Amino acid sequence: MDLVGLTEYLVKNIVKNPDEVEVTLTENEKEKIVNVKVADDDMGVVIGRGGKVANSIRNIVQASAYINKLGHVRVNIDTK
């Protein structure tokens, strides 16, 4: 599974509005950046108390990138 598909799967399964989730991938020389956009109502769910859910999503995506030798990955979460 690619990074976008994995991130999209993780986020869509925890939000109330899965149709509003947008995940894109951009790259530069140093790293790959996975941009996640969710509805305003779902932002709290995706971040979680103290950022625990967001950190868990980041850890899973980074572990997948490491296993598949894709280099450094950063996950940005924002609202639409």
C-alpha positions as MATLAB code, in Angstrom:
seq = 'MDLVGLTEYLVKNIVKNPDEVEVTLTENEKEKIVNVKVADDDMGVVIGRGGKVANSIRNIVQASAYINKLGHVRVNIDTK';
ca = [
       0.000    0.000    0.000;
       1.313    3.438   -0.855;
       1.655    6.241    1.687;
      -1.387    8.158    0.437;
      -3.585    5.048    0.493;
      -2.422    4.060    3.968;
      -2.946    7.551    5.398;
      -6.332    7.888    3.723;
      -7.418    4.500    5.118;
      -6.352    5.408    8.661;
      -7.990    8.845    8.674;
     -11.232    7.891    6.912;
     -11.891    5.172    9.486;
     -11.844    7.565   12.465;
     -13.699   10.620   11.155;
     -17.435   11.336   10.931;
     -17.183   12.774    7.401;
     -14.955   10.360    5.433;
     -16.056   11.873    2.104;
     -14.383   15.166    3.056;
     -10.936   13.652    3.656;
      -8.290   14.641    1.095;
      -4.787   13.180    1.154;
      -2.053   14.342   -1.215;
       1.664   13.679   -1.519;
       4.323   16.243   -2.384;
       8.054   15.688   -2.560;
      11.156   17.789   -2.300;
      14.848   16.877   -2.228;
      14.844   15.987    1.460;
      11.507   14.338    2.188;
       8.023   13.315    1.166;
       5.157   15.307    2.670;
       1.731   13.745    3.138;
      -0.899   16.492    3.425;
      -4.175   15.517    5.083;
      -7.220   17.788    4.936;
     -10.311   17.022    7.008;
     -13.577   18.788    7.808;
     -13.556   21.291   10.680;
     -15.755   18.993   12.779;
     -13.278   16.111   12.464;
     -10.112   17.986   13.384;
     -10.399   17.185   17.092;
     -10.882   13.490   16.407;
      -7.861   13.308   14.100;
      -5.589   15.152   16.525;
      -6.857   13.414   19.652;
      -6.244   14.313   23.265;
      -2.742   15.710   23.554;
      -2.053   14.865   19.905;
      -1.954   11.121   20.545;
      -4.013   10.112   17.499;
      -2.067   12.400   15.157;
       1.232   11.078   16.499;
       0.033    7.507   16.042;
      -0.922    8.197   12.416;
       2.489    9.795   11.839;
       4.290    6.824   13.424;
       2.429    4.280   11.286;
       3.057    6.202    8.056;
       6.736    6.757    8.899;
       7.174    3.083    9.802;
       5.649    2.062    6.475;
       7.989    4.433    4.638;
      10.972    3.020    6.536;
      10.014   -0.598    5.797;
       9.546    0.201    2.097;
      12.749    2.308    1.985;
      10.954    5.463    0.856;
      13.027    7.912    2.876;
      11.890   10.536    5.356;
       8.167   11.283    5.484;
       6.296   14.100    7.207;
       2.526   14.154    7.786;
       0.702   17.511    7.926;
      -2.896   17.596    9.153;
      -5.105   20.605    8.418;
      -8.735   21.607    7.865;
     -10.311   22.493    4.545;
];
